[in-house]
Amino acid sequence: MRIGAILAALLLMGGAAGEARAQAGSCKAAKSCAEAVELWCGGYSRADRDKDGVPCENLCRGKAQADEIRAGRAC
């Protein structure tokens, strides 16, 4: 039981660290749609505020472009 609790804590810490890394970036910091998709896939949910599937709309031309980039990644 104790080992399970330790493993669960480690998994939670890893997830929190990944989210913190993603949020260290922002749409203003991204220089391309590919970088915006990386942020979004990494957990930066604010990249797609209106939830239309297009992260950082100032960088990505549309959902098709974002989907094409995302298809090449494990996102």
C-alpha positions in Angstrom: 0.0 0.0 0.0 2.8 2.4 0.9 4.6 1.8 -2.5 1.4 2.6 -4.3 1.0 5.9 -2.5 4.6 6.8 -3.3 4.1 5.9 -7.0 0.9 8.0 -7.2 2.7 11.0 -5.6 5.6 10.7 -8.1 3.1 10.6 -11.0 1.3 13.6 -9.7 4.5 15.6 -9.3 5.6 14.7 -12.9 2.2 16.0 -14.2 2.5 19.2 -12.3 6.0 19.8 -13.5 4.9 19.2 -17.1 2.0 21.7 -16.7 4.4 24.2 -15.1 6.8 23.9 -18.0 3.9 24.4 -20.5 2.6 27.5 -18.7 6.1 29.0 -18.5 5.5 29.6 -22.2 2.7 31.6 -23.7 1.2 32.5 -27.1 3.2 35.7 -26.9 6.4 33.7 -26.4 5.7 31.3 -29.3 7.2 32.2 -32.6 5.2 29.8 -34.9 2.1 27.7 -35.1 4.3 24.6 -34.4 5.5 26.1 -31.1 1.9 27.0 -30.2 0.8 23.4 -30.8 3.7 22.2 -28.7 2.5 24.5 -25.8 -1.1 23.3 -26.2 -0.1 19.7 -26.3 2.1 20.2 -23.3 -0.9 21.3 -21.2 -1.1 25.0 -21.8 -4.9 25.0 -22.2 -5.1 28.8 -22.4 -3.5 28.5 -25.9 -7.1 27.7 -27.2 -9.2 29.9 -25.0 -12.3 29.7 -27.3 -11.9 25.9 -27.6 -12.2 25.8 -31.4 -9.2 23.6 -31.9 -6.9 26.4 -32.9 -4.1 27.3 -30.4 -2.7 30.8 -30.4 -4.9 32.1 -33.2 -2.4 34.9 -33.9 0.1 32.3 -35.1 -2.1 29.4 -36.5 -4.1 30.1 -39.7 -6.8 27.6 -38.7 -7.8 24.2 -37.4 -6.5 22.4 -40.5 -3.0 23.8 -39.9 -3.1 23.0 -36.2 -4.4 19.5 -36.9 -1.6 18.8 -39.5 1.1 19.8 -37.0 -0.6 17.9 -34.2 -0.8 14.7 -36.3 3.0 14.6 -36.5 3.3 14.6 -32.7 2.0 12.5 -29.9 -0.7 14.9 -28.9 
